[in-house]
Amino acid sequence: MSTGIDSALFRETLGHYPTGVAVVTAIAQDGRPTGMVVGTFSSVSLDPPMVAFFPATNSRSFRQLRTAGAFCVNVLASDQEPLCRRIATGGADKFDGVRWRPGPLGSPIIEDSVCWIECTFQDIREAGDHFVVLGLVHELAVERSTLPLLFFQGGYGRFSPGSFIATPDPDLIQAAQLAETIRSQIEDLSTELAVNCGVLAEIRGDAVQVLAANRGSVAEPFPLGHRQPIIPPLGAVFLVNSTAAQVEEWLRRAPDDSRDRRDLYRAGLDKVRACGYSLLAAEPRLLQRQQAALSAFEESDRLPRHERAVQQATSELAELFCPDLLPGELYDLASIVAPIPTDADLPPMAIRITGMPAAVPAEQIESWVHSLKRVAAAAGAAMTGTRG
Ligand SMILES: Cc1cc2nc3c(=O)[nH]c(=O)nc-3n(C[C@H](O)[C@H](O)[C@H](O)COP(=O)(O)O)c2cc1C
């Protein structure tokens, strides 16, 4: 029985329907916790209370799950994407480090999930290459009433209300207010060096331009409010004092997590940590491609498939990131960025200069870096002092 529908078209079309993300857990016959990530969880009936999910017939995880007498559906929260990736990747140790407690029927309840629903198997029936699993609900509770993790077009995200009142973004407002306190230093630096100068803040995974002083001779490509998703190699300046887990999170944003690429991004970060600034060489073809991908992403309301194009184009900037400066050589630079040293409870911030003339000697760049670092240090002191 086939209607001749192309499988790629089926996936592409159905990928436009968003789902939540749940982890179905159980204690398998061997006594060990097991689980699988599903996007196909749904409520089915109120009386009797039944829910369903659809595991692939070839799923090894489901083969283990069905050996249990009961299972628990854990609805994941928007901050549980790392946990989701870990369990979806599989492997015998996928439950290592996952905090859970046994539910009333013994199935693992994952800590900090949004809610859980514990069931017994009511029916398992085959439907093409998947099973339809009906669960009879025995116990359920809201664990943490917070935003759920959503899955759409192959990417993760979270719900934002369709209210006509714009959602306030406290981090962005705080960063803009802090940047305002150093406006005169930024304007002076822009005038002194005859370059464009801006303040960037890391806001929920984006580098956002929160202040701009444009006295450079070259037009400024980054308007106030410009957002660049922090994808390796970019964003290293925000990670100079970060933990290994934060670096790991940054590396995960790259489209290619091969050993070589990860080593390359880590080497870039080590360089930034050692010298206290980052450089990006100007290579018009790669930079234009990255800007075009970024524009398409913003114009599409940040759709996941456009996000993947941004990931790809941004990762290709790695070859332009932090070139070695050799005395007497000439360089075309797109930007120089230095972190602003502030307290850990403030949004990470940095100062970026752009709009430099072409073909500048290494000695000139070193002099710009010196001025940039001086202003960044003073800005950090002013911001920390501002909070009294
Ligand atoms: C967001 C998301 C939703 C998923 N939904 C389902 C699903 O509904 N059914 C399914 O069989 N697998 C689903 N998967 C894949 C499984 O979680 C898992 O990767 C797969 O079962 C691994 O194969 P294994 O069970 O053979 O180890 C989903 C994965 C992700 C990341």
The ligand as an SDF file (V2000), in Angstrom:
LIG
                    3D

 31 33  0  0  0  0  0  0  0  0999 V2000
   13.0180   16.3720   18.8570 C   0  0  0  0  0  0  0  0  0  0  0  0
   13.0540   14.8940   18.5620 C   0  0  0  0  0  0  0  0  0  0  0  0
   11.8790   14.1890   18.4140 C   0  0  0  0  0  0  0  0  0  0  0  0
   11.8980   12.8190   18.1650 C   0  0  0  0  0  0  0  0  0  0  0  0
   10.7220   12.1440   18.0470 N   0  0  0  0  0  0  0  0  0  0  0  0
   10.7270   10.8310   17.8330 C   0  0  0  0  0  0  0  0  0  0  0  0
    9.5190   10.1000   17.7760 C   0  0  0  0  0  0  0  0  0  0  0  0
    8.4390   10.6620   17.9470 O   0  0  0  0  0  0  0  0  0  0  0  0
    9.5780    8.7680   17.5380 N   0  0  0  0  0  0  0  0  0  0  0  0
   10.7780    8.1180   17.3610 C   0  0  0  0  0  0  0  0  0  0  0  0
   10.7820    6.9220   17.1370 O   0  0  0  0  0  0  0  0  0  0  0  0
   11.9530    8.7840   17.4510 N   0  0  0  0  0  0  0  0  0  0  0  0
   11.9570   10.1120   17.6930 C   0  0  0  0  0  0  0  0  0  0  0  0
   13.1280   10.7830   17.7770 N   0  0  0  0  0  0  0  0  0  0  0  0
   14.3910   10.0330   17.6540 C   0  0  0  0  0  0  0  0  0  0  0  0
   14.7140    9.3120   18.9600 C   0  0  0  0  0  0  0  0  0  0  0  0
   14.6970   10.1950   20.0530 O   0  0  0  0  0  0  0  0  0  0  0  0
   16.1070    8.6940   19.0010 C   0  0  0  0  0  0  0  0  0  0  0  0
   17.0270    9.5390   18.4220 O   0  0  0  0  0  0  0  0  0  0  0  0
   16.1030    7.4050   18.3210 C   0  0  0  0  0  0  0  0  0  0  0  0
   15.1380    6.6320   18.9610 O   0  0  0  0  0  0  0  0  0  0  0  0
   17.4770    6.7550   18.4830 C   0  0  0  0  0  0  0  0  0  0  0  0
   17.4030    5.4820   18.0040 O   0  0  0  0  0  0  0  0  0  0  0  0
   17.3300    4.2410   18.9970 P   0  0  0  0  0  0  0  0  0  0  0  0
   16.0130    4.2890   19.6810 O   0  0  0  0  0  0  0  0  0  0  0  0
   17.4320    3.0840   18.0650 O   0  0  0  0  0  0  0  0  0  0  0  0
   18.4760    4.3680   19.9700 O   0  0  0  0  0  0  0  0  0  0  0  0
   13.1230   12.1320   18.0460 C   0  0  0  0  0  0  0  0  0  0  0  0
   14.3110   12.8420   18.2060 C   0  0  0  0  0  0  0  0  0  0  0  0
   14.2830   14.2010   18.4640 C   0  0  0  0  0  0  0  0  0  0  0  0
   15.5650   14.9250   18.6520 C   0  0  0  0  0  0  0  0  0  0  0  0
  1  2  1  0
  2  3  1  0
  2 30  2  0
  3  4  2  0
  4  5  1  0
  4 28  1  0
  5  6  2  0
  6  7  1  0
  6 13  1  0
  7  8  2  0
  7  9  1  0
  9 10  1  0
 10 11  2  0
 10 12  1  0
 12 13  2  0
 13 14  1  0
 14 15  1  0
 14 28  1  0
 15 16  1  0
 16 17  1  0
 16 18  1  0
 18 19  1  0
 18 20  1  0
 20 21  1  0
 20 22  1  0
 22 23  1  0
 23 24  1  0
 24 25  2  0
 24 26  1  0
 24 27  1  0
 28 29  2  0
 29 30  1  0
 30 31  1  0
M  END
$$$$
